[in-house]
Amino acid sequence: MSILFDNPPPAIGCGDPGDTIDFACLFTGPEYLTRTPAAAGNRRTFTVSFWAKLTTFTGLPASDVQRVLSCSMYSTTEDDCVTVGTSSGAAIRTGGTGNYHSALYDGEIRDTANWAHYVAVFDTTQPLLSDRLVLYVNGERQAAHSAAGAGLAANAETMINSTSAHRIGRAVVTSIIQEGYGRNKSYLAELILVDGQSLAPTAFAYRNTYGHWVPKRYEGEYGAQGFHLNFADPLDLGKDVSNKGNHWSSVGLTTDNQVTDTPTNNKSSLTPFVNVWGTKPTLSQGNRRATFGSGAYGYALGDMPVASGRWHFQAELVAVSANADTHFGISGASDPSNIYIHLRGSSLYQDILVSDGRSIPTATILAAGDKVKVVFDLDTREFWVAVNDVWLINEPTESGISLPANMTGFVLPHVGQHSSTAGASLTVDYSNLATDQGSGTRSLTATSRPCPEILNPDDYVTTRIRTGGEGVSDLPFNPITNGAVVISHRLDIATGWRVNDSVTGVVWETNTANAELVEPDGLTFTDDGYDIGANTAYQGTRIDYIFRRSPKAGFDIVPVSHVNGTPTTVPHKAGGVIDFALYFPRSGGNRRLFHKALGSNAYIRLNNNAGSDPGTISETGCFQSTANTLTLGANTPTGDGVLFVWRSVRGFSAFDKYVGRNSVDGAFAPFDFSPRLCLFRLMGAATNGLYVIDTDRDSGNPVRSNHIMSIAAAQTQAGNDGFDMVSNGLKFRAIGGDYSGLGNDHIICAWAQTPGKFARAR
């Protein structure tokens, strides 16, 4: 099947982003909205819907609780509230006298790179306790929890919708307000309360054809005390547009609090996830301001990784000391401390410094109020920089400074201060510039990101969890005619992994060096999936990772017949140069793992664990690839084999490396998508093997369930705070030498849940 018709693009536009949201309101802590209704609404039944983008968390485990809507009828006790936080995720709670009932998000929300949708439904007329307080996050219902009493009584009345004071962005009870609790530091959009109705989240959003959760214009009734804040009037951010006249008064909010960073046009900001060198700066103003205190040095990186195209951003110096060492540029995401190009403009250095050792003099000393514009082109591999619109070296219409050769894969903007001298300090504002249609230079925003090559990743890489030997009959493609590989592992007991492919019919284990298996009682492919026999390896609780053979998805299954002593070159149809490959010798032998981070002269044994793993093995020319061919090195043992090969696809898959930090504030591997499946392991030294995590076993963060493709063992739970699989990458919080060793290089492979252009916070 041709690449064109394998996944035809939509005829108009890109995907289905839903109904446009033009404005949002940024709360930075002290500001809030207030209203005291003249008459009570329905205190037993109402629905609250809003979109939120978090900006902060204080610790690990984090403890920030951002107040969205609060009301209290008392002066000193807890109020009824709807919150978004990090230690308890999102929550709704009622019962200020101590006997409270709550519905909590099943996980911790630490994703500051994107928006999520929350719907809180209060309905105490429901006969079941679990239905009286219901929370939805991105359309998914969350678990309910009761505490400190019997829970919410039937027909109980909440404080919300009473005639007491209500707040948006702040708790009503002032005695409970403190840093990280009782205030709000987040972006809010489309805040709606529907009085007297218990509504599903589909009243406010919907899941489109591609599986993305997108906004929907609410067209229903609001009820007597209902309201709709769309934040479209910068002079009156509390204006109710429901036509009910239930307006809110602003305390501390100004026109600067209205923003165009919204759920339908997410904008890049600075990320608190990455600590690459020195001390993290303090982020504020919606993560668009970084403050490096006296003697504090380090980077603040952007949160929207890109790997191709021409982009720009701006940094404005708010305050800078005379002895600060200012840096403005871009970093290679695989090793931001050591792969970079940036402008240094201080009394210490005046140049454009490149990590490969080049220094291009500029004679530029930056001062407060200066604006630094950075333009970078990842296709032509060039860099330009301007100060107050005066270009240094060359203009973007001319040749730029070449990027360092090892700046491949994802790139992130950075701002930094690199002097540890007492008194050296910097405060800088990071901002997105509008897309320049004439030059093709894009803004780092969702609408400016290119349309992903695959709109629905589930059409090409998907996962199924089954029990009791159940088969699969709901694949979105025919595995026989399209070709597919299924990697299966039983989670509940120690059994070997199984790999079945529909092209060669080969069955093999990843965790041994055995020859191919003959298992008539194993997996049999059908037109819409596969049947499972009585084989023990497929019983119990089993997870299957399913890859569709397709040049669009960058994946191919390639039979190989090799004779030792001479390289073997064969064609492939993965659609480009191979970044990751697994080789299985049918007559038995070590399974070889090739990865672009290893280069063409090294591989890793997939079937070894720490007891026998030699780490990275050097072998000249062991694996090489062009866009159409691949070559097994001469030293590969003689025999027939099968190669599973992948290339990276924008917005869908990534194959890179990261540097471990051995910390709960560990490494961050950025992607241009929200990951569904990640594989990773240590390079160089011995390890337990190739770790596998996914969002199917852990629907929320942290992700703790993991298993190792090199070992016949049941799944385990990662220690510390596990891993955060977020809308723009994977954050390591678990401490372990296998995947987080300090300063050690690790390979990583990832496939998407949702392209970054349409991703939601999780």
Secondary structure by P-SEA (a helix, b strand, c coil): ccccccccccccccccccccccbbbbbccccbbbbbbccccccccbbbbbbbbbccccccccbbbbbccccccccccccccccccccccccccccccccccccccccccccccbbbbbbbbbbcccccccccbbbbcccbbbbbbbcccccccccccccccccccccccccccccccccccccccccccbbbbbccccccccccccccccccbbbbcccccccccbbbbccccccccccccccccbbbbbccccccccccccccbbbbccccccccccccccccccccbbbbcccbbbbbbbccccccccccbbbbbccccccccccccccccccccccbbbbbbcccccccccccbbbbbccccccccbbbbbbbbcccbbbbbbcccccccccccccccccccccccbbbbbccccccccccbbbbbbbbcccccccccccccccccccccccccccccbbbbbcccccccccccccccccbbbbbbbcccbbbbbbbbccccbbbbcccccccccccccccccccccccccccccccbbbbbbbcccccccbbbbbbbbbccbbbbbbbcccccccccccccccccbbbbbcccccccccccccccccccccccccccccccccccccccccccccccccbbbbbccccbbbbbbbbccccccbbbbcccccccccccccccccccbbbbcccccccccccbbbbccccccbbbbccccccccccbbbbcccccccccccbbbbbbbcccccccccccc
